[in-house]
Amino acid sequence: MFDPDELDRIREAKTEWEADTLSGTLDRFGERADSFTTDTGGSEVQRLYTPADVANRSYDDLGFPGKEPYTRGVYPTMHRGRLWTMRQYAGMGTARETNERFRYLIDNGSSGLSMAFDLPTQMGYDSDAGMAAGEVGKSGVAIDSLADFETVFEGIPLDEVSTSMTINAPAAVLLAMYIALGDKQGVDRTELRGTIQNDIMKEYIARNLYIYPPEPSMRLITDIFAFCADEVPKFNTISISGYHIREAGSTAAQEIAFTLANGIEYVQAAIEAGQDVDAFAPQLSFFFNAHNNIFEEAAKFRAARRMWAQIMDDRFDAQNPKSKQLKFHTQTGGSTLTAQQIENNVVRVAYQALAAVLGGTQSLHTNGKDEALALPTEQSVRTALRTQQILAHESGAADTIDPLAGSYYVESLTDRLESDAFDIIEEIDERGGMLSAVEDGWVQRQIQDVAFDRQQEIESGERIIVGVNEFTVENEDPQVDLEEVDEEQEQAQIDRVETLRADRDSERVDAALSAVRSAARDGENLMPPIIEAVKAYGTVGEISNVLRDEFGEYQQV
């Protein structure tokens, strides 16, 4: 972007500035630290950036919004045309409470719903299963059957909302419930909009909420790809998630690399299953974290977009421009929230949300200040949503496209993150691909090493966490209103599923579950029989157990 002679002049001028102007100030006052680094990667942040730091880039590497390589955004108008979806994550123990929270969010201006499930649901267990004891409704809503879904979305037309569901191993079952509910409401399947997370690879890496071994898990995912391409074309079939990888301790570059490497694995699996890349790839979506370092986070999103376009070109010869567009949801960093001085979390979340918007996110969840302690209260959820609304309507951050473009620092960070992430992907390729790198524990070890180093920095005081190891207060008042799920609610949910089993048509359920078993054995697409099973009021646990019988359960080495 710059004339070589001009770059030489700038380099000489910088050297002169360092000698004539900077050196005297450094001698007298020094700087706050011997060195400065990015938030997680440990990459050195230079004192000053100039055009010489981006000399190897042309403007074509940035391009224009809506055109390859999508560095500046996947849509031509970005947030000037339409604001990001304000999608607040919620799941409140019981289906009735979740319906009330969803209605509250819609009334307060939320433009999308995001559904959190309790641990038994995420693991494919019903609320009355022995493994579910003590966990029903604790980390989200308990969903046992279509009856619970009907309660959650009572009074909420599915053709008027977009719903994201954070569900992975039993994703096919929960998606089937959403489709079945849409059918009951009379909503054409082609009009259903939303996202299922459906990212089992990151469960093997970071969260351990898996059920089946990798091969049948990948089959379930590719069955969903194929079914939705034909039947539910507006629904994002997967949210390839770097969020939990970052929460587990990764660097920003690792978050990009491991997420995109997972994406490569899914695309390859679908192609090997006989699917056309341009038929399913437009429905892929991504899910990233937003941490505190505004510039590194914004650069991370820009680098990821550019990399995915190149990957889809070079590896898979994608022809449809939509196949190359990395569209992503962002959630502010849960692991950055502190139990101490929880009001500080409002500030952290605001800066993280700003980074996501500057980086061009398509949807955003802002954490409640109290989420280091429990599910967020109604008041903290409102504050989190208002944070997004102030950002959208008062800050000016959404008024121009990619406002940090051209910053010598941000462009240099974007290039560095891209280079570092491609280096990691190259090593993954040398190890036989992401599935192999996960199965032998290499990916997990990389993240664990970074997380260990970061914790040591916090304990030594080298890394300051405001209110935790610096700027603390004595005798802090711990009184905070928290959401709680009591034993009566758990028992009520158990009674609900037991009553359902007693009242439903058991012969219809048995026939539907038998059809699921046959499809699993015969290699047929599993989505149609699963939809029929949930319409018969087969439960999450019953359907998951059929697949457990056929596929087995994964035991990590």
Buried (B, 14 or more C-beta within 10 A) or exposed (E): BBEEEEBEEBBEEBEEEEEEEBEEEEEEEEEEEEEEBBBBBEBEBEEEBBBBBBBEBEEEBBBBBBBBBBBBBBBEEBBEEEBBBBBBBBBBBBBBBBBBBBEBBBEBBBBBBBBBBBBBBBBBBBBBBEEBEEBBBBBBBBBBBBBBBBBBBEEBEBEEBBBBBBBBBBBBBBBBBBBBBBBBBEBEBEBBBBBBBBBBBBBBBBBEBBBBBBEBBBBBBBBBBBBBBEBBBEBBBBBBBBBBBBBBBBBBBBBBBBBBBBBBBBBBBBBEBEBBBBBBBBBBBBBBBBBBBBBBBBBBBBBBBBBBBBBBBEBBEBEBBEBBBBBBBBBBBBBBBBBBBBEBBBEBBBBBBBBBBBBBBBBBBBBBBBBBBBBBBBEBBBBBBBBBBEBBEEEEBBEEBBBBBEBBBBBBBBBBBBEBBBEBBEBBBEBEBBBBBBBEBBBBEBBBEBBEBBEEBEEEEEBEBBBBBEEEEEEEEEEEEEBEBEEEBBEBBBEBBBEBBEEBEEEBBEEBBEBBBEBBEEEBBBBBBBBBBBBBBBBBBBBBBBBBEBBEEBEEE
